[in-house]
């Protein structure tokens, strides 16, 4: 089953340019790791320094591979680059989908 969710965080204002630069050049090997972990969609949106991450993923595949993903060298390196850019004063928010308008047939 496909799960859709949002995460909200905040980037330090002085780190916005670095954040945007990294995300214009996301490593192909990182995208491959995410796909292997069950992600089918991943989008990052910014409003000033407020970050919204949209995710779609295969719940079963992601659950089975989450430990692998957390320990994956590529993912660990990417998260090490991203961590200092985030605002530690902002508690990350996770959102569950409660409604989705269906596409017209």
Beta strands, then each sheet from edge to edge (+ up, - down):
strand 1: 2-10
strand 2: 39-47
strand 3: 50-58
strand 4: 93-96
sheet 1: 2+ 3- 1+ 4-
end
